[in-house]
Amino acid sequence: ATLKDIKPEIWRRFIIPADFRLDQLHDVLQVLFGWVDYHLRCFTIAGVKYGIPDPDDDFKTVDKDDSKYQLHQLFKKVGQRSTYEYDFGDGWEVSLVLEKVLEPDPEVKLPVLLDGKRAGPPEDVGGSGGYMNFLEAINDPKNDMHDELLHWIGGRFDPEAFNIKAINRDLRGVKNKKEPGIWEFDYVIVNAPLGFTSRSKWPETLTEEEMQILRELPLRRDIVMMLNYIKENKVVGTASTGNFPRKVFRDICNQFVHPPELDFQWRDGRITETQSEFDIPELMFRHILANNGYLIEGKAGSRWKVTDLGYLFLADTEAWQYWHLLVTWWKMTNWFYFSHMHSSDEVNFSLFSRLALHHCLSLSDTKPVMLRDFVKDLAEQSENCFPNFHHSQKKDVYGMQEHFIERILIRPLIEFGILDPIYEVSPILGEPYKDLQAFTITSVGLSALESLKSVI
């Protein structure tokens, strides 16, 4: 596997089981090049494009579903070449060559990396051209972008770094998983006891001022709107994943209190259209909360419907709606779905969620805490429940663990109105883009988290 249009070359030689599917080859390539699966992908094999199909894709970006084909069905001849594309914005292309077909060896655990050269380029660096400009800037103190890009990457980046042991360790997390249909996957839901109750005395103790905060909360309002949309419209999940099709996710997102950007315009005027619900974190977060809270039900190729509990939810007070969603997220949802940096297999989730709750309750509503300090303190206390996070924080030179905790914990708490964020203008992108620097806890958030102690 060799990245195109980069010199000196960045390449990897590896062995992968013949019964792995194409979507699992994608998982392997993400690990090999140090990416974290933020974007869409596509394989081109013998002129056919394989990826995540979207029935509303007028441009036919993908011809066939990559989760339906095993490697031995498509790679049959030594010397056969194909292309893997990742992140249609950055436009990474990886040339794949089948060099040899081996007999199975029960002593060798697959997939395994045999050799390679140089570090994979960072996510969202701007493709091959952007990567070369990035390297030039960080190595030239006189470059106008030197300080900004070093800050963006976390202080240091070595393009020649290549740690085969670390990559092979990460490859152990790539398993021969079952076919996807995401809304039926175990990794979306942590615990699924049917008929779980989220009842508490907390919603009945709120002041009128606190009730008004919950009435106006965008997250709650968006989910109520989404349930009403599903109730009033025929919404059929896509055939491969069960996600909302393009027309539906555009309709729903446009009705959010704060509609997310669905298309990105580049400086040269090009527009990249969002192809999948996977690429809209705001929608995925709301969809997962509604699904895991038993408010809606659906799956690949089937119609999404509001459940009986969903109808009760719509008729309930704003405080009870909020409480149900908060318990669903804290108790019923796998936070690790929102970041692929660590696997949920690495953590005792029950203990880690309790530790996170204890850590949040120590926050002040007047004195801001820096994200960096919060993550450092959390990592220091997580050795027993999340050892990989505990140890990786000690050698984290890129700020990746801060990004990880921001995705799985801090952003959701901001969505729930529990944390009040403090942003600064992004040093690399400038206005209007901002980076999270610090936060305080809100009074409503503090009382809600205190009540959570009795249900987790």
Buried (B, 14 or more C-beta within 10 A) or exposed (E): BBBBEBEEEBBBBBBBBEEBBBBBBBBBBBBBBBBBBBBBBBBBBEEEBBBBBBEEBEEEBBEBBBBBBBBEEBBEEEEBEBBBBBBBBBBBBBBBBBEEEEEEEEEEEBBBBEEBEBBBBBBBBBBBEBBBBBBEBBEEEEBEBBEBBBBBBBEEBEBEEBEEEEBBEBBEEBEEBEEBBBBBBEEBBBEEEEEBEBEBEBBEEBEEEBBEBBBEBBBBBBBBBBBEBBBEEEBBBBBBBBBBBBEBBBEBBEBBEEEEEBEEEEEEEEEBBBBBBBBBBBBBBBBBBBBBBBBBBBBBEBEBEBBEBBEEBBEBBBBBBBBBBBBBBBBBBBBBBBBBBBBBEBBBBEEBBBBBBEBBBEBEEEEBBBBEEBBBBBBEBBEEBBEBBBEBBEEBEBBBBBBBBBBBBBBBBBBBBBBBBBEEEBBBEEEEEBBBEBBBBBEBBBBBBEBBEEBE
